Amino acid sequence: MIKRVTDQWRFSAALLLLAFIWGYNWVIMKKSLQFMGPFDFNAVRMSFGGLVLLLFMLCSRMPLRPRDIGMTILLGLTQTGAGMGLILWALESGGAGKTAILVYTMPFWILIFAWPILSEKIVGLNWLPVIMAFTGLIFLLEPWSLKSTLLSETLAILAGVFWAFGAIIIKLMQKRPGFDIVSVTAWQLVYGSVPLVIVAWLIPQQPVQWTPYLVAGVFYNVVLVCAFAFLLWTFIMKRLPAGVAGMSTLAVPVIGILSSMAELGERPDAWEGLGMVLVIAALALLTILRLHENRKNKPPD
C-alpha cells in the first residue's frame, strides 16, 4: 500500500515536471528568437537533441542501428522537420501563449486523421470536444478581422496538423515487431533535423548573438526539452494509462499562457480569450472522456 502511494506521488511529480518543462519553453523559445533566427534555432536544438539521445543510447549500451528506416524518416519529416520547424517560425511574429494553444489543437487533428487511417471513428460525446475546439479556433483566428498575425496563426495550426500526422505514424509503427520508442525518437530527430539544417543554411537570418540567455535557451531545449523530457514521458507512458498521462498535455498550453502573460506581458483580446478557454475546456473534456474509456475497457484483475 505504501509503495503504491509512493509510486503515485512519483508519477504525479513526473507529470508536473514534464508539463513545466514543455509549458515554460514557449517563453524561452520566444525570448531566444531575439538573439537567433527561428530556422537556426530549430536546426541547433533538434539536431543536437537527436545526438544527445544517441549518446544516451550508446551509454546505455542500446543498439544504435536504426530500425524501420522508411517510416522513421517519414516520422522525422512530419513531426520534427515540419511540425517543430513551423512552431519557431510561428513564434517569430506571434505571441507565445496563443501559439501554444493553436499548436495544442493537435489532439483534435489526431481524432480526425485516425478516422480514415486507423479506422477509429469519432462517436458519441467525442464529437463535443471536437466542436468546442474548432469553435475556439475560429475565435482565436478572428477571420472577420484582417490581422497582421494571420500568417503566424496559420503556421501554428499547421504545426499541430503535422504533429498529429507524426502521432498517427507512431501508432502505425507500434504495431510492427521490434518497435523501440527510444531508438525511433532519436533517429527521427536526426532525420528530421536534416531539412531544418538545409533551410537554416539557405535562408538569410539575423546574425546569431551568443548571449548568456541564448546559450541557456539552447541548452534547455537540447538537454531538457528534446532529451530529458522525452525520457520522462517514456517513464510516464510505461506506468500510467494514456488518459492520465494526457493530463500533462492539457497543462502545457495553460502553463505557456500563464508564463507568457507574467513574463512577456501578453494579453489576449476578448475573442482570443474566449477561444483559449474553449480549446482548453475541449482538451480537458477529451482527456476525461479518454480516461473513462480506458477504465471501461480495462480488463478485470
LINJO-V797237 format. One record per residue. N is the residue number from 1. RES is the residue in one small letter. OMEGA is omega as a letter, one per 30 degrees, with the letter a starting at -180 (* if undefined). NEAR is the number of other C-alpha atoms within 12 Angstrom. Layout:
n: (N N)
res: (RES RES)
omega: (OMEGA OMEGA)
near: (NEAR NEAR)
This chain:
n: (1 2 3 4 5 6 7 8 9 10 11 12 13 14 15 16 17 18 19 20 21 22 23 24 25 26 27 28 29 30 31 32 33 34 35 36 37 38 39 40 41 42 43 44 45 46 47 48 49 50 51 52 53 54 55 56 57 58 59 60 61 62 63 64 65 66 67 68 69 70 71 72 73 74 75 76 77 78 79 80 81 82 83 84 85 86 87 88 89 90 91 92 93 94 95 96 97 98 99 100 101 102 103 104 105 106 107 108 109 110 111 112 113 114 115 116 117 118 119 120 121 122 123 124 125 126 127 128 129 130 131 132 133 134 135 136 137 138 139 140 141 142 143 144 145 146 147 148 149 150 151 152 153 154 155 156 157 158 159 160 161 162 163 164 165 166 167 168 169 170 171 172 173 174 175 176 177 178 179 180 181 182 183 184 185 186 187 188 189 190 191 192 193 194 195 196 197 198 199 200 201 202 203 204 205 206 207 208 209 210 211 212 213 214 215 216 217 218 219 220 221 222 223 224 225 226 227 228 229 230 231 232 233 234 235 236 237 238 239 240 241 242 243 244 245 246 247 248 249 250 251 252 253 254 255 256 257 258 259 260 261 262 263 264 265 266 267 268 269 270 271 272 273 274 275 276 277 278 279 280 281 282 283 284 285 286 287 288 289 290 291 292 293 294 295 296 297 298 299 300 301)
res: (m i k r v t d q w r f s a a l l l l a f i w g y n w v i m k k s l q f m g p f d f n a v r m s f g g l v l l l f m l c s r m p l r p r d i g m t i l l g l t q t g a g m g l i l w a l e s g g a g k t a i l v y t m p f w i l i f a w p i l s e k i v g l n w l p v i m a f t g l i f l l e p w s l k s t l l s e t l a i l a g v f w a f g a i i i k l m q k r p g f d i v s v t a w q l v y g s v p l v i v a w l i p q q p v q w t p y l v a g v f y n v v l v c a f a f l l w t f i m k r l p a g v a g m s t l a v p v i g i l s s m a e l g e r p d a w e g l g m v l v i a a l a l l t i l r l h e n r k n k p p d)
omega: (l l a l l l l l l l l l l l a a l a l a a a a a l l a l a a l a l a a l a a l a l a a a a a l l l l l l l l l l l l l a l l a a a l l a a a l l l l l a a a a a a a a l a a a l l a a a a l a a a l l a a l a l a a a l l l a a a a a a a a l a l a l a l l a l l l l a a l l l l l l a a a l l a a l a a l l a l l l l l l l l l l l l l l l l l l l a a a a a l l l a l l a a l a l l l a a a a l l l l l l a a a l l l l a l a l l a a l l l l l l a a a a a a a a a l l l l l l a a a a a l a l l l l l l l l a a a l l l l a a l l a a a l a l l l a a l l l l l l a a l l l l l a l l l a l l l l l l a a a l l l *)
near: (7 8 9 11 11 12 17 18 14 19 28 24 20 29 34 28 27 36 33 30 37 38 37 37 39 44 42 35 48 38 32 36 37 26 27 33 34 37 41 35 48 45 37 40 42 47 39 33 38 37 28 33 36 30 22 23 26 17 12 13 12 18 19 22 17 27 24 26 20 17 29 35 31 31 38 39 33 35 41 45 38 40 37 47 45 40 46 45 39 40 45 35 28 37 38 47 43 53 50 48 52 50 48 44 48 39 40 39 33 32 31 27 26 24 16 14 17 21 15 16 17 25 16 12 20 28 20 23 33 33 26 29 37 32 26 31 38 27 28 41 36 24 17 11 13 10 16 14 24 26 22 30 40 31 32 42 39 31 38 36 33 36 38 33 34 39 33 33 32 31 22 22 27 18 14 15 11 15 21 26 30 36 34 39 43 42 41 43 48 38 36 40 39 29 31 37 28 21 26 27 19 12 15 15 21 17 17 21 18 18 17 12 21 27 25 21 33 34 27 30 38 32 29 31 36 39 35 28 31 35 26 30 36 23 24 31 22 15 21 25 22 26 27 30 32 31 34 36 36 38 32 37 40 35 33 40 39 28 30 33 21 16 21 21 15 23 21 26 15 14 23 30 25 25 29 40 28 30 40 41 29 34 41 35 29 38 31 24 27 27 22 19 21 19 17 12 11 12 8 6 3)
